Amino acid sequence: MPTPARVVVQPPGDVPLEVREVALPDPGPAQVIVKQFASGVCHSQLHQMHRPRQAPVLLGHESTGVVIAAGAAVTHVQEGDIVLLTWVPRNAAGAATAPTIAALDLADGEAVSPNVFTWADCTIADEQYVVKAGADMPRKVGAIIGCAVMTGAGAVLNTANVQRGESVAVFGVGGVGLAAVVAARMRGAEPIIAVDVDDAKLEFAKRFGATHGVNAAQGDPIEQIHAIAGRLGQSNFQRRPVTGVDYALDCIGLKTTMEQLVPACRPGAFGVCQGGMAVLVGIPSEPVELNALAMVVQEKQFRGSIGGSCAPDRDFPTFLAWQANGDLDLDAMVTARYAIDDINEATTALAEGRIAGRAILDFEV
């Protein structure tokens, strides 16, 4: 029997988002229907909203909820299980088949989501995007684990593999950046430098583990980072002191911040170790220029990180354990909550930079 749902739809053209009442089909063999508690409102969705389109689009890719129906081939969850939804396959290496892409038939055409759609009070997704969680998982704020926490923390744990005593700079301390700060603290990084243009956000980041704040609007952030971090007694290829961070993470994706990443990293210590690593976490919207000669001479690296290089079945239990132990304060990280009918207000606030941490849609209000 079809499941009624209220779903956010982005129609074709430059028009506001709409909330429509639809009927979800019965789940296919590998699909799961989830009645949702909450969904994160991710900045990357703004990029998707502003792309040209010829058909309606479904949005949202991180949430929490309870399973209300599952297909015959689904074995890892069953009706009544509390789950997280995410846009990264939970176990891509072990998947026997390609995920089924969710789609809905609407009056003005078929609306398709890339992997999942979570801006909806009920949703349907392939079982690869549904991760089982314990009954004690926070019903609302846990929604941001499926993208913000995974992306930021995973970039530190998996992509960079930060070790105790290594230095980290995080450019942009919104929801993703705060998760990166938490993961750096959990790895024992020192110092942990938050970089932003908002003093309030820099102070907020210190609640999560940042040891220093650098306001990029007040002086050269690269110079400030090099004044804080370095390796005493070591010299680079040009016989200059080694300063800068071991890892610089851009959680924004702007041209300015992307081009500041590599210079913020320390050069290699000649004959001792290679240079630092710049990690691009935010979704870029324009090209960047890199000084290739400096990267060669200073032996630096520039890497990309998509979804924190995470495997949700492996990594989500770690994030949930951090939350249960009080190491990951999701309640503090979620700084704004909206009802589904206020989705346009939520996306406008996000676009205007008025969300200090992460915003969620609460489907139970």
C-alpha positions in Angstrom: 0.0 0.0 0.0 1.4 3.4 -0.9 2.7 5.6 2.0 1.6 9.2 2.2 4.4 11.7 2.5 5.1 15.5 2.5 8.1 16.1 0.3 10.1 19.2 -0.5 10.4 19.6 -4.3 12.6 22.0 -6.3 10.5 22.7 -9.5 12.3 23.6 -12.8 13.2 27.3 -13.0 14.3 29.9 -10.5 11.4 29.5 -8.2 11.0 28.7 -4.4 10.9 25.2 -3.0 7.5 23.6 -2.6 6.2 21.1 -0.1 3.9 18.6 -1.9 1.8 15.7 -0.7 2.8 12.6 -2.5 2.4 8.8 -2.3 5.5 6.7 -1.9 5.4 3.4 -3.7 5.7 0.1 -1.9 9.4 -0.7 -1.4 11.2 -2.7 -4.0 13.2 -5.8 -2.9 16.2 -3.7 -1.8 14.4 -0.6 -0.7 13.4 0.8 2.8 10.6 3.3 3.7 11.5 5.5 6.7 9.3 7.7 8.7 11.6 10.6 9.5 12.4 12.4 12.7 14.7 15.1 11.3 16.9 16.0 8.4 20.0 18.1 8.1 20.0 21.2 5.8 23.3 21.0 4.0 25.1 23.8 2.2 25.9 21.6 -0.7 22.1 21.5 -1.4 22.3 25.2 -2.3 24.6 24.3 -5.2 22.1 21.7 -6.4 19.2 24.1 -6.1 20.9 26.7 -8.3 21.8 24.4 -11.1 19.8 24.6 -14.3 17.2 21.8 -14.5 14.5 20.6 -16.9 12.6 18.4 -14.3 11.7 18.6 -10.6 14.4 17.6 -8.1 14.2 16.0 -4.7 16.7 17.3 -2.0 18.3 16.4 1.3 20.7 13.6 2.1 21.1 13.2 5.9 18.5 12.2 8.4 17.2 10.1 11.2 14.0 8.0 11.4 12.3 4.7 12.0 11.8 1.9 9.4 8.1 1.4 8.6 8.6 -1.0 5.7 11.4 -2.9 4.0 11.8 -5.0 0.9 12.2 -8.7 0.8 15.9 -8.6 0.2 16.7 -6.2 3.0 18.3 -8.0 6.0 20.2 -5.5 8.1 17.1 -3.5 9.2 13.5 -4.3 9.8 10.3 -2.5 10.7 10.7 -0.6 14.0 14.5 -0.1 13.7 15.9 3.4 14.4 18.1 4.4 11.4 20.3 7.0 9.9 20.1 8.0 6.2 23.1 9.2 4.3 24.2 9.7 0.6 27.2 7.4 0.8 26.7 3.7 0.5 27.0 2.1 3.9 29.2 -0.8 2.6 30.1 -0.2 -1.0 32.8 -2.8 -1.0 30.4 -5.5 0.1 27.4 -4.5 -2.1 26.2 -7.2 -4.5 24.3 -4.9 -6.8 24.1 -1.2 -7.6 21.8 0.8 -5.4 18.3 1.5 -6.7 17.8 5.3 -7.3 14.7 6.7 -5.6 12.2 8.6 -7.8 8.7 10.0 -7.5 6.1 10.6 -10.1 4.8 14.2 -9.8 2.1 16.1 -11.7 4.7 18.1 -13.6 7.1 15.2 -14.3 9.3 12.6 -12.6 11.4 14.0 -9.7 14.7 12.2 -9.1 17.1 12.3 -6.2 20.8 11.4 -6.8 20.9 8.9 -4.0 18.3 9.8 -1.4 15.9 12.5 -0.5 15.5 13.5 3.2 13.6 16.8 3.0 10.4 14.7 3.6 8.5 13.5 6.5 8.6 10.0 5.0 11.2 8.8 2.4 12.1 5.7 0.4 15.7 4.7 -0.3 17.9 1.8 -1.3 19.0 -0.2 1.7 22.7 0.8 1.0 21.8 4.4 2.2 20.1 3.2 5.4 22.3 2.6 8.5 21.0 0.9 11.6 21.4 2.8 14.9 20.6 2.1 18.5 17.4 3.1 20.1 19.4 5.6 22.2 20.5 7.6 19.2 19.4 11.3 19.5 16.3 11.4 17.3 16.7 14.9 16.0 20.3 16.1 16.2 21.6 12.7 15.1 20.4 13.7 11.6 23.6 15.6 10.9 25.8 12.5 11.3 24.8 11.4 7.8 26.7 14.3 6.1 28.1 17.1 8.2 29.8 14.9 10.8 30.7 12.2 8.3 32.3 14.7 5.9 34.2 16.8 8.5 35.3 14.2 10.9 36.0 11.6 8.2 38.3 14.0 6.4 40.4 14.1 9.6 40.2 10.4 10.4 40.3 8.9 6.9 41.6 11.3 4.3 44.3 13.0 6.3 44.7 10.3 9.0 45.8 12.9 11.5 48.0 11.6 14.3 48.6 12.7 17.9 50.7 15.9 18.2 50.2 16.9 14.5 48.9 20.4 13.8 45.6 21.1 12.0 44.0 24.2 10.5 40.3 24.1 9.6 39.0 26.8 7.2 35.3 27.4 7.8 33.8 26.3 11.1 30.2 25.7 10.2 28.7 22.3 10.8 31.3 20.4 8.7 34.2 22.4 10.1 33.1 21.9 13.7 33.0 18.1 13.1 36.6 18.3 11.7 37.6 20.2 14.9 36.1 17.5 17.1 37.8 14.7 15.2 41.2 16.5 15.4 40.7 16.8 19.1 39.8 13.2 19.4 43.0 12.3 17.5 45.1 14.4 19.9 46.1 17.1 17.3 47.9 20.2 18.6 47.4 23.0 17.8 44.0 23.0 16.2 43.4 26.3 14.5 40.0 27.5 13.5 39.9 29.9 10.5 36.8 32.0 9.7 35.7 35.6 9.2 33.3 35.7 12.2 34.7 36.1 15.7 31.6 34.5 17.2 32.1 31.4 15.1 35.8 31.2 16.1 34.8 31.4 19.8 32.1 28.8 19.2 34.7 26.5 17.6 36.8 26.5 20.8 33.9 24.8 22.6 34.5 21.8 20.3 38.3 21.7 20.6 39.9 24.5 18.6 43.0 25.8 20.5 43.4 29.0 18.4 41.2 31.2 16.3 42.3 33.1 13.2 40.0 35.8 11.7 40.8 35.8 8.0 39.2 39.2 7.7 41.7 40.7 10.1 45.1 40.2 8.7 46.7 37.5 6.5 45.5 34.1 7.7 48.5 32.3 6.2 50.9 34.5 8.2 48.9 34.0 11.3 48.9 30.2 10.9 52.7 30.2 10.3 53.1 32.2 13.5 51.2 29.6 15.5 52.3 26.2 14.1 55.6 24.8 13.0 58.4 22.4 13.8 61.1 23.8 16.0 64.7 23.1 14.9 63.8 21.9 11.5 64.7 23.6 8.2 63.3 23.3 4.7 65.0 22.9 1.3 65.8 26.6 1.4 67.3 26.4 4.9 64.4 28.3 6.4 62.6 27.3 9.6 59.7 24.9 9.1 56.4 26.7 10.0 52.8 26.1 9.1 50.4 23.2 9.8 50.7 19.5 9.1 47.1 19.5 7.7 45.0 22.4 6.4 41.3 21.5 5.6 39.0 23.7 3.6 35.4 23.1 4.6 34.1 25.9 2.5 35.2 25.5 -1.2 35.7 29.1 -2.1 38.5 30.1 -4.5 40.1 32.3 -1.8 40.2 29.5 0.8 41.2 26.8 -1.6 44.2 28.9 -2.7 45.2 29.5 1.0 45.3 25.8 1.9 48.7 24.9 0.4 50.5 28.0 1.6 49.1 27.4 5.1 50.8 24.0 5.2 54.4 23.6 6.4 57.1 22.7 3.9 59.0 19.5 4.1 61.9 19.3 6.5 64.8 18.6 4.1 66.0 15.1 4.6 63.6 14.5 7.4 60.0 14.5 6.2 57.7 15.6 3.5 55.6 18.7 3.6 52.1 19.2 4.9 48.8 18.1 3.3 46.0 20.4 2.1 42.6 18.7 2.1 39.7 20.0 0.1 36.5 19.1 1.9 34.0 21.8 0.7 32.4 21.5 -2.7 34.2 23.9 -5.1 32.3 26.1 -7.4 35.2 27.7 -9.4 38.8 26.8 -10.5 41.8 27.4 -8.4 45.5 28.2 -9.1 48.3 26.3 -7.3 52.0 27.1 -7.2 53.3 23.9 -8.7 57.0 24.8 -8.2 56.4 25.5 -4.5 54.6 22.1 -4.1 57.6 20.3 -5.6 60.3 22.1 -3.7 58.4 22.0 -0.4 57.0 18.5 -1.0 53.4 19.4 -0.1 50.2 17.5 -1.1 46.8 18.6 -2.2 44.0 16.0 -1.7 40.3 15.9 -2.1 37.9 14.3 0.4 34.4 13.3 -0.6 32.1 12.4 2.3 35.1 12.2 4.5 36.3 9.1 2.7 33.8 7.3 5.0 32.2 3.9 4.9 29.1 4.5 7.1 28.9 0.9 8.5 32.4 1.3 9.7 32.5 5.0 10.8 29.0 5.8 12.1 29.4 3.7 15.2 32.5 5.8 16.1 30.6 9.0 15.8 27.6 7.6 17.8 30.1 6.5 20.5 31.6 10.0 20.6 28.1 11.4 21.1 27.2 8.9 23.8 30.4 9.7 25.6 29.9 13.4 25.5 32.8 14.0 23.1 30.6 15.0 20.2 28.0 17.6 21.3 25.4 17.4 18.6 22.9 19.4 20.6 25.4 22.4 20.6 26.3 21.8 16.9 22.7 22.1 15.8 22.0 25.8 16.1 18.7 26.2 14.1 15.6 24.1 13.7 12.8 24.5 11.2 9.5 22.9 10.3 9.2 21.4 6.8 6.9 24.3 5.7 9.7 26.7 6.6 12.2 25.1 4.2 12.6 28.3 2.1 13.4 30.3 5.2 15.9 27.6 6.2 17.8 27.7 2.9 17.8 31.5 2.8 19.3 31.7 6.3 21.9 29.2 5.2 22.8 31.1 2.0 23.1 34.3 4.0 25.5 32.8 6.5 23.1 33.1 9.5 23.5 29.4 10.6 26.3 29.3 13.1 26.5 25.5 13.2 24.1 23.2 11.4 20.4 23.6 10.7 17.8 20.7 10.7 14.3 20.2 9.6 12.2 18.8 12.5 9.3 16.7 11.1 7.7 16.2 14.5 6.6 19.8 15.1 
